Amino acid sequence: MTVDPRGRERRQRTPQGAKGLPQPKAPTRQPDAEERLLVERVKAKDQRAFETLYRRYCSRVYRHAMALVGIAAEAEEVVQEVFLTLYEKAKTFRGEAAFSTWLYRLTVNAALTRLRRRKRSREVSYEDYLPKYEPDGHHLGPEGSVVDWSQDVDKLLASKELHRILRQALDQLRPVDKAVVMLSDLEGVPNREIGKALGLSVPAVKIRLHRARLFLRGKLAVSFGHSPY
């Protein structure tokens, strides 16, 4: 009769005292929990909490902004606007997504606003630089138009010329398409996060990214004296 209570007691103690058993993992969302607490304090206008978030995210916000707007002064303005919004509208953060995602969305929106204000030198049709195909799927273009111009790229990589060409081509993209390309190819942001930041579905992000890359490739081909097709 006394065996059962002792056995149950052993079964209760064994998992706690057994050193060979794997220890439970730390909560994966602990950083988010800490940031949510800081945001709650910012909602109450806690200056120290705000300064903590600023120090933690300032350089990241600047890097994202610079990747999108390409001008240091404007990137700094984006940083100021983002953190001003954070301080004044922290109550709009409902915690449905990670704080970093919410802040990221603020950064992208502020940068896109500036991109849309710019007047592009001239409207550029994507279709002029996208590859064209026959109804049966065969490539449509002058004979020999599909060439390997990677050697040209290799020669220019060490110079500022390629960067100038790329920047000019990127500036001719539509603002949202530019944001998609810069965030994906330069910042390595997953399509899902890009979609959340821009209010796009993942398939829409993929389509925009594909067309924008083809456009950029066509622009580079023309710059190297080849057909965009």
C-alpha positions in Angstrom: 0.0 0.0 0.0 2.9 2.3 0.7 4.6 1.5 -2.7 2.2 3.5 -4.8 2.6 6.8 -3.0 6.4 6.5 -3.1 6.3 5.5 -6.8 4.2 8.5 -7.6 6.5 10.8 -5.6 9.5 9.4 -7.5 7.8 10.0 -10.8 7.1 13.6 -9.9 10.6 14.3 -8.7 12.6 12.5 -11.4 12.0 14.9 -14.3 13.1 17.8 -12.1 16.2 16.2 -10.7 17.4 14.2 -13.7 20.4 15.9 -15.0 20.6 13.9 -18.2 17.2 15.0 -19.5 17.1 17.9 -22.0 16.2 21.2 -20.4 13.2 23.1 -21.6 14.0 25.8 -24.2 13.7 29.4 -23.3 10.6 31.1 -24.7 11.3 32.0 -28.3 9.4 35.2 -28.1 11.2 36.6 -25.1 12.8 39.6 -27.0 9.3 40.4 -28.3 7.9 40.3 -24.8 10.6 42.8 -23.6 10.0 45.1 -26.6 6.2 45.0 -26.0 6.8 46.0 -22.4 9.0 48.9 -23.6 6.3 50.0 -26.0 3.7 49.9 -23.2 5.9 52.2 -21.3 6.3 54.5 -24.3 2.6 54.7 -24.6 2.7 56.2 -21.1 5.4 58.7 -22.4 8.2 57.0 -20.6 11.3 58.8 -22.0 13.8 56.1 -20.9 11.8 53.4 -22.6 11.7 55.5 -25.8 15.5 56.1 -25.7 16.1 52.4 -25.2 14.1 51.5 -28.4 15.8 54.4 -30.2 19.3 53.1 -29.4 18.3 49.6 -30.3 16.7 50.3 -33.7 18.1 53.6 -34.9 20.9 52.2 -37.1 18.6 49.5 -38.5 15.9 52.1 -39.4 18.6 54.3 -41.1 20.0 51.3 -43.1 16.5 50.4 -44.4 15.7 54.0 -45.2 19.0 54.6 -47.0 18.5 51.4 -49.1 15.1 52.8 -50.2 15.7 56.6 -50.7 19.4 56.5 -51.5 20.1 60.0 -50.1 21.6 60.3 -46.7 19.7 63.5 -45.8 16.4 62.0 -46.7 17.3 58.8 -44.8 17.9 60.8 -41.7 14.6 62.6 -42.1 12.9 59.1 -42.4 14.6 58.1 -39.1 13.3 61.2 -37.4 9.8 60.7 -38.7 9.7 57.1 -37.8 10.7 57.6 -34.2 8.4 60.7 -33.8 5.6 58.5 -35.0 6.7 55.8 -32.5 6.5 58.3 -29.7 3.3 60.0 -30.6 1.4 57.0 -32.0 2.7 54.1 -29.9 -0.9 53.3 -28.9 -1.6 52.2 -32.5 0.8 49.3 -31.9 -1.7 46.5 -31.0 0.8 43.7 -30.7 -0.6 41.6 -33.5 2.9 41.5 -35.1 6.4 41.8 -33.7 7.4 45.3 -32.8 10.3 45.1 -35.3 7.8 44.4 -38.1 5.6 47.3 -37.0 8.6 49.6 -37.0 9.8 48.3 -40.3 6.4 49.1 -41.8 6.6 52.7 -40.5 10.1 53.0 -42.1 8.9 51.7 -45.5 5.9 53.9 -45.5 7.9 57.0 -44.7 10.4 56.1 -47.4 7.7 55.4 -50.0 6.1 58.8 -49.3 9.4 60.5 -50.2 9.9 58.3 -53.3 6.4 59.2 -54.6 7.2 62.9 -54.2 10.1 62.7 -56.5 9.6 63.5 -60.1 11.2 60.9 -62.3 13.1 62.4 -65.2 10.8 60.6 -67.6 8.3 57.8 -67.5 9.8 54.5 -68.4 7.7 51.7 -69.7 8.7 48.3 -68.2 7.6 46.6 -71.4 10.4 48.3 -73.3 12.9 46.4 -71.3 11.2 43.1 -70.5 12.0 40.0 -72.6 9.4 39.1 -75.3 8.2 35.7 -76.3 6.4 34.0 -79.2 3.0 32.4 -78.4 4.7 29.0 -78.4 7.1 30.2 -75.7 10.2 30.8 -77.9 12.2 33.9 -77.2 11.3 36.8 -79.5 14.1 39.1 -80.5 16.8 39.7 -83.0 19.1 36.8 -83.7 21.9 36.7 -81.2 20.1 39.2 -78.9 20.4 36.9 -75.9 24.0 37.2 -75.0 26.1 36.7 -72.0 27.3 40.1 -70.9 28.4 38.9 -67.4 32.0 39.7 -68.4 31.0 43.4 -68.8 29.6 43.3 -65.3 32.8 41.8 -63.9 34.8 44.6 -65.4 32.5 47.3 -64.0 32.0 45.8 -60.5 35.3 47.4 -59.3 34.2 50.8 -60.6 31.6 53.3 -59.7 30.0 53.0 -63.2 27.9 50.0 -62.5 26.6 51.5 -59.3 25.7 54.6 -61.1 23.8 52.6 -63.8 22.0 50.5 -61.2 21.0 53.5 -59.1 19.7 55.2 -62.2 17.7 52.1 -63.2 16.4 51.7 -59.7 15.2 55.2 -59.6 13.1 54.5 -62.7 11.2 51.7 -61.0 7.8 52.5 -59.5 8.2 53.3 -55.8 6.6 50.1 -54.5 8.6 48.0 -57.0 11.8 49.7 -55.9 11.0 49.0 -52.3 10.4 45.3 -53.1 13.7 45.0 -54.9 15.8 46.9 -52.3 14.3 45.1 -49.4 14.6 41.6 -51.0 17.9 41.8 -52.8 19.8 44.3 -50.7 18.4 43.8 -47.2 17.5 40.1 -47.6 14.0 40.6 -46.1 11.7 37.6 -46.6 8.8 38.0 -49.0 6.3 37.5 -46.2 7.7 40.4 -44.2 7.9 42.6 -47.4 4.2 41.8 -48.0 3.3 42.8 -44.4 5.2 46.1 -44.7 3.8 47.0 -48.1 0.3 45.6 -47.7 0.8 43.0 -50.5 0.2 39.3 -50.7 3.3 37.0 -51.0 2.4 36.2 -54.7 2.1 39.9 -55.5 5.5 40.5 -53.9 7.0 37.7 -56.1 5.4 39.1 -59.3 6.7 42.6 -58.6 10.1 41.3 -57.8 10.3 39.2 -60.9 9.2 42.0 -63.2 11.5 44.6 -61.6 14.5 42.3 -61.9 13.8 41.7 -65.6 13.5 45.4 -66.1 16.8 46.1 -64.3 18.4 43.4 -66.4 17.1 44.9 -69.6 18.4 48.3 -68.5 21.8 46.9 -67.9 21.8 45.1 -71.2 21.1 48.4 -73.0 23.8 50.1 -71.1 26.3 47.5 -72.3 25.2 47.9 -75.9 23.0 44.8 -76.1 19.3 44.3 -76.9 17.1 44.3 -73.8 15.2 41.3 -75.3 
